[in-house]
Amino acid sequence: MVFRILSMDFINNKTVMNELDCMESNLDIVREMKFPNNMPILQFISRDNC
């Protein structure tokens, strides 16, 4: 319960609101980006999203 109260207090801060405002443009920027071939990537796959 305390965590919920604290998280609700910080959710509307200026930085979080700015991130929400920029989310769509940020997603457009990174959507076509690829990881380098030499970078190890751990992927989690669930039955629900396949």
PQR file of N, CA, C, O and H, with PARSE charges and radii, in Angstrom:
ATOM      1  N   MET A   1       0.830  -1.191   0.000 -0.4000 1.5000
ATOM      2  CA  MET A   1       0.000   0.000   0.000 -0.0000 2.0000
ATOM      3  C   MET A   1       0.874   1.255   0.000  0.5500 1.7000
ATOM      4  O   MET A   1       0.583   2.213  -0.717 -0.5500 1.4000
ATOM      5  N   VAL A   2       1.916   1.255   0.780 -0.4000 1.5000
ATOM      6  CA  VAL A   2       2.801   2.416   0.843 -0.0000 2.0000
ATOM      7  C   VAL A   2       3.462   2.656  -0.514  0.5500 1.7000
ATOM      8  O   VAL A   2       3.580   3.797  -0.961 -0.5500 1.4000
ATOM      9  H   VAL A   2       2.153   0.478   1.362  0.4000 1.0000
ATOM     10  N   PHE A   3       3.894   1.570  -1.167 -0.4000 1.5000
ATOM     11  CA  PHE A   3       4.517   1.710  -2.481 -0.0000 2.0000
ATOM     12  C   PHE A   3       3.541   2.335  -3.472  0.5500 1.7000
ATOM     13  O   PHE A   3       3.924   3.196  -4.264 -0.5500 1.4000
ATOM     14  H   PHE A   3       3.798   0.643  -0.803  0.4000 1.0000
ATOM     15  N   ARG A   4       2.311   1.914  -3.432 -0.4000 1.5000
ATOM     16  CA  ARG A   4       1.289   2.470  -4.334 -0.0000 2.0000
ATOM     17  C   ARG A   4       1.103   3.965  -4.079  0.5500 1.7000
ATOM     18  O   ARG A   4       1.011   4.745  -5.027 -0.5500 1.4000
ATOM     19  H   ARG A   4       1.999   1.214  -2.788  0.4000 1.0000
ATOM     20  N   ILE A   5       1.049   4.357  -2.852 -0.4000 1.5000
ATOM     21  CA  ILE A   5       0.887   5.776  -2.523 -0.0000 2.0000
ATOM     22  C   ILE A   5       2.093   6.571  -3.014  0.5500 1.7000
ATOM     23  O   ILE A   5       1.937   7.638  -3.610 -0.5500 1.4000
ATOM     24  H   ILE A   5       1.124   3.724  -2.083  0.4000 1.0000
ATOM     25  N   LEU A   6       3.281   6.058  -2.768 -0.4000 1.5000
ATOM     26  CA  LEU A   6       4.487   6.758  -3.223 -0.0000 2.0000
ATOM     27  C   LEU A   6       4.561   6.825  -4.740  0.5500 1.7000
ATOM     28  O   LEU A   6       4.924   7.860  -5.298 -0.5500 1.4000
ATOM     29  H   LEU A   6       3.408   5.192  -2.284  0.4000 1.0000
ATOM     30  N   SER A   7       4.225   5.746  -5.404 -0.4000 1.5000
ATOM     31  CA  SER A   7       4.302   5.745  -6.861 -0.0000 2.0000
ATOM     32  C   SER A   7       3.285   6.696  -7.470  0.5500 1.7000
ATOM     33  O   SER A   7       3.574   7.344  -8.475 -0.5500 1.4000
ATOM     34  H   SER A   7       3.931   4.905  -4.951  0.4000 1.0000
ATOM     35  N   MET A   8       2.130   6.789  -6.894 -0.4000 1.5000
ATOM     36  CA  MET A   8       1.119   7.717  -7.403 -0.0000 2.0000
ATOM     37  C   MET A   8       1.567   9.165  -7.201  0.5500 1.7000
ATOM     38  O   MET A   8       1.218  10.043  -7.990 -0.5500 1.4000
ATOM     39  H   MET A   8       1.895   6.262  -6.077  0.4000 1.0000
ATOM     40  N   ASP A   9       2.322   9.403  -6.169 -0.4000 1.5000
ATOM     41  CA  ASP A   9       2.814  10.756  -5.896 -0.0000 2.0000
ATOM     42  C   ASP A   9       3.832  11.184  -6.944  0.5500 1.7000
ATOM     43  O   ASP A   9       3.887  12.361  -7.300 -0.5500 1.4000
ATOM     44  H   ASP A   9       2.606   8.689  -5.528  0.4000 1.0000
ATOM     45  N   PHE A  10       4.640  10.250  -7.444 -0.4000 1.5000
ATOM     46  CA  PHE A  10       5.712  10.597  -8.370 -0.0000 2.0000
ATOM     47  C   PHE A  10       5.330  10.421  -9.843  0.5500 1.7000
ATOM     48  O   PHE A  10       6.095  10.810 -10.726 -0.5500 1.4000
ATOM     49  H   PHE A  10       4.595   9.294  -7.155  0.4000 1.0000
ATOM     50  N   ILE A  11       4.193   9.857 -10.110 -0.4000 1.5000
ATOM     51  CA  ILE A  11       3.863   9.531 -11.498 -0.0000 2.0000
ATOM     52  C   ILE A  11       3.597  10.767 -12.350  0.5500 1.7000
ATOM     53  O   ILE A  11       3.769  10.720 -13.568 -0.5500 1.4000
ATOM     54  H   ILE A  11       3.572   9.541  -9.393  0.4000 1.0000
ATOM     55  N   ASN A  12       3.196  11.828 -11.758 -0.4000 1.5000
ATOM     56  CA  ASN A  12       2.878  13.030 -12.522 -0.0000 2.0000
ATOM     57  C   ASN A  12       3.973  14.092 -12.461  0.5500 1.7000
ATOM     58  O   ASN A  12       3.701  15.279 -12.637 -0.5500 1.4000
ATOM     59  H   ASN A  12       3.055  11.866 -10.769  0.4000 1.0000
ATOM     60  N   ASN A  13       5.182  13.673 -12.216 -0.4000 1.5000
ATOM     61  CA  ASN A  13       6.230  14.686 -12.178 -0.0000 2.0000
ATOM     62  C   ASN A  13       6.560  15.161 -13.591  0.5500 1.7000
ATOM     63  O   ASN A  13       6.145  14.543 -14.571 -0.5500 1.4000
ATOM     64  H   ASN A  13       5.403  12.708 -12.073  0.4000 1.0000
ATOM     65  N   LYS A  14       7.291  16.237 -13.692 -0.4000 1.5000
ATOM     66  CA  LYS A  14       7.581  16.886 -14.968 -0.0000 2.0000
ATOM     67  C   LYS A  14       8.299  15.956 -15.950  0.5500 1.7000
ATOM     68  O   LYS A  14       7.985  15.953 -17.140 -0.5500 1.4000
ATOM     69  H   LYS A  14       7.628  16.740 -12.896  0.4000 1.0000
ATOM     70  N   THR A  15       9.244  15.182 -15.468 -0.4000 1.5000
ATOM     71  CA  THR A  15      10.013  14.293 -16.328 -0.0000 2.0000
ATOM     72  C   THR A  15       9.138  13.182 -16.902  0.5500 1.7000
ATOM     73  O   THR A  15       9.222  12.886 -18.094 -0.5500 1.4000
ATOM     74  H   THR A  15       9.499  15.185 -14.501  0.4000 1.0000
ATOM     75  N   VAL A  16       8.322  12.579 -16.091 -0.4000 1.5000
ATOM     76  CA  VAL A  16       7.440  11.511 -16.551 -0.0000 2.0000
ATOM     77  C   VAL A  16       6.446  12.054 -17.572  0.5500 1.7000
ATOM     78  O   VAL A  16       6.196  11.417 -18.596 -0.5500 1.4000
ATOM     79  H   VAL A  16       8.254  12.819 -15.122  0.4000 1.0000
ATOM     80  N   MET A  17       5.890  13.204 -17.305 -0.4000 1.5000
ATOM     81  CA  MET A  17       4.933  13.797 -18.236 -0.0000 2.0000
ATOM     82  C   MET A  17       5.602  14.143 -19.568  0.5500 1.7000
ATOM     83  O   MET A  17       4.995  13.986 -20.628 -0.5500 1.4000
ATOM     84  H   MET A  17       6.093  13.721 -16.474  0.4000 1.0000
ATOM     85  N   ASN A  18       6.837  14.608 -19.515 -0.4000 1.5000
ATOM     86  CA  ASN A  18       7.579  14.903 -20.742 -0.0000 2.0000
ATOM     87  C   ASN A  18       7.819  13.623 -21.538  0.5500 1.7000
ATOM     88  O   ASN A  18       7.674  13.614 -22.761 -0.5500 1.4000
ATOM     89  H   ASN A  18       7.329  14.736 -18.655  0.4000 1.0000
ATOM     90  N   GLU A  19       8.179  12.566 -20.862 -0.4000 1.5000
ATOM     91  CA  GLU A  19       8.399  11.288 -21.537 -0.0000 2.0000
ATOM     92  C   GLU A  19       7.115  10.798 -22.211  0.5500 1.7000
ATOM     93  O   GLU A  19       7.157  10.293 -23.333 -0.5500 1.4000
ATOM     94  H   GLU A  19       8.297  12.574 -19.869  0.4000 1.0000
ATOM     95  N   LEU A  20       6.009  10.941 -21.550 -0.4000 1.5000
ATOM     96  CA  LEU A  20       4.730  10.543 -22.144 -0.0000 2.0000
ATOM     97  C   LEU A  20       4.405  11.396 -23.369  0.5500 1.7000
ATOM     98  O   LEU A  20       3.885  10.886 -24.362 -0.5500 1.4000
ATOM     99  H   LEU A  20       5.975  11.352 -20.639  0.4000 1.0000
ATOM    100  N   ASP A  21       4.703  12.667 -23.301 -0.4000 1.5000
ATOM    101  CA  ASP A  21       4.459  13.560 -24.446 -0.0000 2.0000
ATOM    102  C   ASP A  21       5.321  13.184 -25.640  0.5500 1.7000
ATOM    103  O   ASP A  21       4.893  13.327 -26.786 -0.5500 1.4000
ATOM    104  H   ASP A  21       5.126  13.081 -22.494  0.4000 1.0000
ATOM    105  N   CYS A  22       6.525  12.707 -25.382 -0.4000 1.5000
ATOM    106  CA  CYS A  22       7.477  12.401 -26.451 -0.0000 2.0000
ATOM    107  C   CYS A  22       7.439  10.937 -26.892  0.5500 1.7000
ATOM    108  O   CYS A  22       8.167  10.554 -27.808 -0.5500 1.4000
ATOM    109  H   CYS A  22       6.873  12.591 -24.452  0.4000 1.0000
ATOM    110  N   MET A  23       6.623  10.136 -26.272 -0.4000 1.5000
ATOM    111  CA  MET A  23       6.658   8.699 -26.499 -0.0000 2.0000
ATOM    112  C   MET A  23       6.452   8.324 -27.967  0.5500 1.7000
ATOM    113  O   MET A  23       7.199   7.506 -28.504 -0.5500 1.4000
ATOM    114  H   MET A  23       6.031  10.448 -25.528  0.4000 1.0000
ATOM    115  N   GLU A  24       5.476   8.896 -28.604 -0.4000 1.5000
ATOM    116  CA  GLU A  24       5.192   8.516 -29.986 -0.0000 2.0000
ATOM    117  C   GLU A  24       6.353   8.869 -30.919  0.5500 1.7000
ATOM    118  O   GLU A  24       6.746   8.058 -31.758 -0.5500 1.4000
ATOM    119  H   GLU A  24       4.869   9.561 -28.169  0.4000 1.0000
ATOM    120  N   SER A  25       6.889  10.059 -30.774 -0.4000 1.5000
ATOM    121  CA  SER A  25       8.021  10.437 -31.630 -0.0000 2.0000
ATOM    122  C   SER A  25       9.260   9.599 -31.314  0.5500 1.7000
ATOM    123  O   SER A  25      10.017   9.256 -32.222 -0.5500 1.4000
ATOM    124  H   SER A  25       6.570  10.718 -30.093  0.4000 1.0000
ATOM    125  N   ASN A  26       9.476   9.269 -30.051 -0.4000 1.5000
ATOM    126  CA  ASN A  26      10.612   8.413 -29.692 -0.0000 2.0000
ATOM    127  C   ASN A  26      10.447   7.014 -30.276  0.5500 1.7000
ATOM    128  O   ASN A  26      11.420   6.422 -30.744 -0.5500 1.4000
ATOM    129  H   ASN A  26       8.861   9.547 -29.314  0.4000 1.0000
ATOM    130  N   LEU A  27       9.255   6.492 -30.257 -0.4000 1.5000
ATOM    131  CA  LEU A  27       9.003   5.172 -30.837 -0.0000 2.0000
ATOM    132  C   LEU A  27       9.218   5.187 -32.348  0.5500 1.7000
ATOM    133  O   LEU A  27       9.746   4.227 -32.909 -0.5500 1.4000
ATOM    134  H   LEU A  27       8.464   6.973 -29.877  0.4000 1.0000
ATOM    135  N   ASP A  28       8.818   6.256 -33.000 -0.4000 1.5000
ATOM    136  CA  ASP A  28       9.053   6.380 -34.441 -0.0000 2.0000
ATOM    137  C   ASP A  28      10.546   6.372 -34.759  0.5500 1.7000
ATOM    138  O   ASP A  28      10.962   5.815 -35.775 -0.5500 1.4000
ATOM    139  H   ASP A  28       8.390   7.036 -32.544  0.4000 1.0000
ATOM    140  N   ILE A  29      11.340   6.977 -33.910 -0.4000 1.5000
ATOM    141  CA  ILE A  29      12.783   7.049 -34.119 -0.0000 2.0000
ATOM    142  C   ILE A  29      13.424   5.669 -33.989  0.5500 1.7000
ATOM    143  O   ILE A  29      14.262   5.295 -34.810 -0.5500 1.4000
ATOM    144  H   ILE A  29      11.002   7.430 -33.084  0.4000 1.0000
ATOM    145  N   VAL A  30      13.040   4.918 -32.972 -0.4000 1.5000
ATOM    146  CA  VAL A  30      13.717   3.647 -32.696 -0.0000 2.0000
ATOM    147  C   VAL A  30      13.079   2.439 -33.372  0.5500 1.7000
ATOM    148  O   VAL A  30      13.660   1.354 -33.369 -0.5500 1.4000
ATOM    149  H   VAL A  30      12.360   5.222 -32.305  0.4000 1.0000
ATOM    150  N   ARG A  31      11.911   2.609 -33.944 -0.4000 1.5000
ATOM    151  CA  ARG A  31      11.171   1.473 -34.515 -0.0000 2.0000
ATOM    152  C   ARG A  31      12.001   0.696 -35.541  0.5500 1.7000
ATOM    153  O   ARG A  31      11.948  -0.534 -35.557 -0.5500 1.4000
ATOM    154  H   ARG A  31      11.439   3.490 -33.947  0.4000 1.0000
ATOM    155  N   GLU A  32      12.743   1.361 -36.372 -0.4000 1.5000
ATOM    156  CA  GLU A  32      13.516   0.700 -37.429 -0.0000 2.0000
ATOM    157  C   GLU A  32      14.958   0.384 -37.025  0.5500 1.7000
ATOM    158  O   GLU A  32      15.722  -0.149 -37.829 -0.5500 1.4000
ATOM    159  H   GLU A  32      12.785   2.360 -36.360  0.4000 1.0000
ATOM    160  N   MET A  33      15.325   0.702 -35.810 -0.4000 1.5000
ATOM    161  CA  MET A  33      16.695   0.436 -35.364 -0.0000 2.0000
ATOM    162  C   MET A  33      16.884  -1.061 -35.134  0.5500 1.7000
ATOM    163  O   MET A  33      15.945  -1.768 -34.766 -0.5500 1.4000
ATOM    164  H   MET A  33      14.705   1.135 -35.156  0.4000 1.0000
ATOM    165  N   LYS A  34      18.087  -1.524 -35.351 -0.4000 1.5000
ATOM    166  CA  LYS A  34      18.439  -2.927 -35.131 -0.0000 2.0000
ATOM    167  C   LYS A  34      19.589  -3.007 -34.143  0.5500 1.7000
ATOM    168  O   LYS A  34      20.408  -2.092 -34.049 -0.5500 1.4000
ATOM    169  H   LYS A  34      18.850  -0.950 -35.649  0.4000 1.0000
ATOM    170  N   PHE A  35      19.643  -4.094 -33.418 -0.4000 1.5000
ATOM    171  CA  PHE A  35      20.789  -4.333 -32.551 -0.0000 2.0000
ATOM    172  C   PHE A  35      21.976  -4.748 -33.407  0.5500 1.7000
ATOM    173  O   PHE A  35      21.799  -5.411 -34.429 -0.5500 1.4000
ATOM    174  H   PHE A  35      18.978  -4.838 -33.494  0.4000 1.0000
ATOM    175  N   PRO A  36      23.186  -4.368 -33.003 -0.5600 1.5000
ATOM    176  CA  PRO A  36      24.366  -4.832 -33.746  0.2800 2.0000
ATOM    177  C   PRO A  36      24.455  -6.361 -33.694  0.5500 1.7000
ATOM    178  O   PRO A  36      24.034  -6.983 -32.719 -0.5500 1.4000
ATOM    179  N   ASN A  37      25.004  -6.953 -34.752 -0.4000 1.5000
ATOM    180  CA  ASN A  37      25.116  -8.412 -34.831 -0.0000 2.0000
ATOM    181  C   ASN A  37      25.994  -9.013 -33.744  0.5500 1.7000
ATOM    182  O   ASN A  37      25.799 -10.161 -33.347 -0.5500 1.4000
ATOM    183  H   ASN A  37      25.346  -6.448 -35.544  0.4000 1.0000
ATOM    184  N   ASN A  38      26.949  -8.246 -33.269 -0.4000 1.5000
ATOM    185  CA  ASN A  38      27.867  -8.791 -32.259 -0.0000 2.0000
ATOM    186  C   ASN A  38      27.396  -8.543 -30.818  0.5500 1.7000
ATOM    187  O   ASN A  38      28.146  -8.790 -29.874 -0.5500 1.4000
ATOM    188  H   ASN A  38      27.107  -7.313 -33.591  0.4000 1.0000
ATOM    189  N   MET A  39      26.185  -8.067 -30.647 -0.4000 1.5000
ATOM    190  CA  MET A  39      25.662  -7.810 -29.302 -0.0000 2.0000
ATOM    191  C   MET A  39      24.762  -8.968 -28.887  0.5500 1.7000
ATOM    192  O   MET A  39      23.787  -9.270 -29.575 -0.5500 1.4000
ATOM    193  H   MET A  39      25.576  -7.865 -31.413  0.4000 1.0000
ATOM    194  N   PRO A  40      25.078  -9.619 -27.767 -0.5600 1.5000
ATOM    195  CA  PRO A  40      24.221 -10.712 -27.305  0.2800 2.0000
ATOM    196  C   PRO A  40      22.861 -10.166 -26.852  0.5500 1.7000
ATOM    197  O   PRO A  40      22.791  -9.180 -26.119 -0.5500 1.4000
ATOM    198  N   ILE A  41      21.816 -10.800 -27.284 -0.4000 1.5000
ATOM    199  CA  ILE A  41      20.463 -10.371 -26.948 -0.0000 2.0000
ATOM    200  C   ILE A  41      19.730 -11.556 -26.338  0.5500 1.7000
ATOM    201  O   ILE A  41      19.729 -12.656 -26.890 -0.5500 1.4000
ATOM    202  H   ILE A  41      21.873 -11.601 -27.880  0.4000 1.0000
ATOM    203  N   LEU A  42      19.120 -11.316 -25.213 -0.4000 1.5000
ATOM    204  CA  LEU A  42      18.306 -12.338 -24.569 -0.0000 2.0000
ATOM    205  C   LEU A  42      16.848 -11.989 -24.826  0.5500 1.7000
ATOM    206  O   LEU A  42      16.379 -10.928 -24.414 -0.5500 1.4000
ATOM    207  H   LEU A  42      19.122 -10.422 -24.765  0.4000 1.0000
ATOM    208  N   GLN A  43      16.140 -12.862 -25.493 -0.4000 1.5000
ATOM    209  CA  GLN A  43      14.741 -12.607 -25.821 -0.0000 2.0000
ATOM    210  C   GLN A  43      13.849 -13.517 -25.005  0.5500 1.7000
ATOM    211  O   GLN A  43      14.113 -14.711 -24.860 -0.5500 1.4000
ATOM    212  H   GLN A  43      16.521 -13.724 -25.828  0.4000 1.0000
ATOM    213  N   PHE A  44      12.798 -12.936 -24.479 -0.4000 1.5000
ATOM    214  CA  PHE A  44      11.815 -13.704 -23.723 -0.0000 2.0000
ATOM    215  C   PHE A  44      10.566 -13.827 -24.598  0.5500 1.7000
ATOM    216  O   PHE A  44      10.040 -12.837 -25.106 -0.5500 1.4000
ATOM    217  H   PHE A  44      12.584 -11.966 -24.597  0.4000 1.0000
ATOM    218  N   ILE A  45      10.121 -15.041 -24.754 -0.4000 1.5000
ATOM    219  CA  ILE A  45       8.937 -15.289 -25.575 -0.0000 2.0000
ATOM    220  C   ILE A  45       7.932 -16.026 -24.710  0.5500 1.7000
ATOM    221  O   ILE A  45       8.252 -16.995 -24.022 -0.5500 1.4000
ATOM    222  H   ILE A  45      10.548 -15.846 -24.342  0.4000 1.0000
ATOM    223  N   SER A  46       6.731 -15.538 -24.771 -0.4000 1.5000
ATOM    224  CA  SER A  46       5.678 -16.215 -24.008 -0.0000 2.0000
ATOM    225  C   SER A  46       4.658 -16.820 -24.969  0.5500 1.7000
ATOM    226  O   SER A  46       4.546 -16.407 -26.123 -0.5500 1.4000
ATOM    227  H   SER A  46       6.471 -14.751 -25.331  0.4000 1.0000
ATOM    228  N   ARG A  47       3.957 -17.757 -24.494 -0.4000 1.5000
ATOM    229  CA  ARG A  47       2.917 -18.393 -25.292 -0.0000 2.0000
ATOM    230  C   ARG A  47       1.849 -17.371 -25.696  0.5500 1.7000
ATOM    231  O   ARG A  47       1.245 -17.498 -26.761 -0.5500 1.4000
ATOM    232  H   ARG A  47       4.048 -18.093 -23.556  0.4000 1.0000
ATOM    233  N   ASP A  48       1.615 -16.371 -24.862 -0.4000 1.5000
ATOM    234  CA  ASP A  48       0.550 -15.404 -25.106 -0.0000 2.0000
ATOM    235  C   ASP A  48       0.860 -14.425 -26.239  0.5500 1.7000
ATOM    236  O   ASP A  48      -0.061 -13.850 -26.817 -0.5500 1.4000
ATOM    237  H   ASP A  48       2.105 -16.268 -23.996  0.4000 1.0000
ATOM    238  N   ASN A  49       2.125 -14.228 -26.562 -0.4000 1.5000
ATOM    239  CA  ASN A  49       2.433 -13.239 -27.605 -0.0000 2.0000
ATOM    240  C   ASN A  49       2.992 -13.866 -28.883  0.5500 1.7000
ATOM    241  O   ASN A  49       3.533 -13.159 -29.733 -0.5500 1.4000
ATOM    242  H   ASN A  49       2.874 -14.695 -26.091  0.4000 1.0000
ATOM    243  N   CYS A  50       2.868 -15.171 -29.021 -0.4000 1.5000
ATOM    244  CA  CYS A  50       3.360 -15.843 -30.243 -0.0000 2.0000
ATOM    245  C   CYS A  50       2.206 -16.262 -31.117  0.5500 1.7000
ATOM    246  O   CYS A  50       2.418 -16.840 -32.183 -0.5500 1.4000
ATOM    247  H   CYS A  50       2.429 -15.745 -28.331  0.4000 1.0000
TER
END
